[in-house]
Structures are given as structure tokens and as C-alpha cells.
Amino acid sequence: MRDRWPGWVYGAGEEPDYRFSFANERTFLAWIRTALALLAAGVALDVVDLSLAEAVERVLALTLVGLGVLAAAIAWVRWALAERAIRRREPLPSAGAGVVLAVVLVVIGVILLGMSG
């Protein structure tokens, strides 16, 4: 078998049932879709006039774009940690990053609702 990257993931444990790896990959892709949606929302918020103060729109748009970039990075880290845990037959990592993302999105939603009404 040839060397696979990253070595710290594939160099540990044994080959898992491929269904677990595919499930982990689907979760990774869901995070990537979320990252793309956040990037698109940030761009849309910057382009569409919502009758908010320009500074508020800019901050919210940059926050959404930043969350999109962060979500993409988290996607890869979560995939790697989960794949390594699966290979080692260890418990899967916690979903703490998802909670933080959800809280920030709720705050942004409340701001948008409060300022548009």
C-alpha cells in the first residue's frame, strides 16, 4: 500500500470498514456545504441593501465570510480527527465547534431581525 496523506491520520490503527470512512467523508462534505453557504451569505449581505447601517452590514458580512473560512478549516480538522479515531477504534471527537458556529449564527440572526423590524 502506498503512503497516504496525512500520515498522522492514516499511520495510526488499522483500515476501518469503508462505510465508516464514507460516512465521515459525507460529514466533511456537509461542513463544506455549510462553509460555502456562509461565504455566499456574507457576500449577499454585502451586496444587497437591507436598510441597515453600512458599518453593521459590513461587520455582519465579514463575520459570515470569516465563519465560512473557519467552517472549511474545521471541516478538515474534524474529518482528520474522526478518521484517526475510527482507525484506532476510539471515541469520536466532540462537536464543540458546531455549537460555537450555531451560537454565532443565532446572534447574527437576532441582530438582523432586530435591526430590520
N, C-alpha and C positions, 0 to 999 in steps of 0.2 A: 504494500500500500504506500502511495506517495505521501509526502508531508502535506498537511493541510494547515491553513492559517485561520485563526490564530492558534499557535502552539499551546498556549496556556489553557485553551478550551479543549482542543482535540487530543492533547497529550495526556489527559487525565482519564482514568477509568477505562470503560470498555464501550464498544459500539452498542448504542441503545436500539430498541425496536424502532424502526424507521417511522412508525406512526407518531411516536412521541416527538421526534425531530421535526416532522412535518407540522404537528400542532404548534410547536414552539415557533416555527417559521411563520405560520399563519398569524400568531400573536404579534410577531415582529412587524409583519405587513400591516396589521391593524394600527399599530403605533405609527407607522409611516404614513398611512392614510390620514390619521389624526394630525400629524405634523403638517402634511400638505394642506389640510383644511384650515389649520391655524394660520399658515402662511397666506393662504388665499383670503381669509377673513381680515387679516391685518392689512393687506393691500387694498381690499374692498373698502375697509373703514377709512383708509387714507384718501381714496378716490371719490367715494360717494359723499355728498353733502347731507349731513344728518342734523343740521342746525345746532350743532354743539360748538362750543368754543374751539377754535383751531388748535389751541395748545392741548386741550383734553383729547380731541380726536387723534392728534399726533402721538400723545403718550399711550393711548389705548392701542393704536395701530402698531406702534413699536413694541408694546408689551405682547401683543398677539404674535407678531413676527418672531420676537425673542422666544416665546413659548413654543412656536413651531420648530425653531432651530434646536431648542432644548429637548423637545419631544423626539426629534430624529436621533439625537445623541443618546437619549435614554433608551430608545428602541434597541439600538445596537448593544448597549451595555446589558440591558435586561435579557436580550437573546443570548448573549455570551454567558452570562451567569446562570441562566436556566439550562442551557445546553451542557455546561460543565456539571451542574448539579444532577442532571439526568444521567450523564455518563458515569458519575460517581455514586449514583443511587442515594443521593442526599435530598433533604427537603428543598423545595423550590424557594427562591428568594421572595421577600415580601413585596407588596405592591405599594410601598410608600410614595414613590414618585407619582403614581396615578392620583393619589389623594391630594397631593400638593397641586397638581395640574387642575383637578376638579375645583378646588377651593379658589384658585386664582381666576378660573373661568366664571365661577359664580359671582365673584366680586366684580368682574368686568361686566357681566350681565346686569347686575344690580345698578351699577353706575350708568350703563346705557339706558336702562328702564327709568331710572330716577331723573336723568337729565333730559330725556326726550318727552316726558309727560308733563 
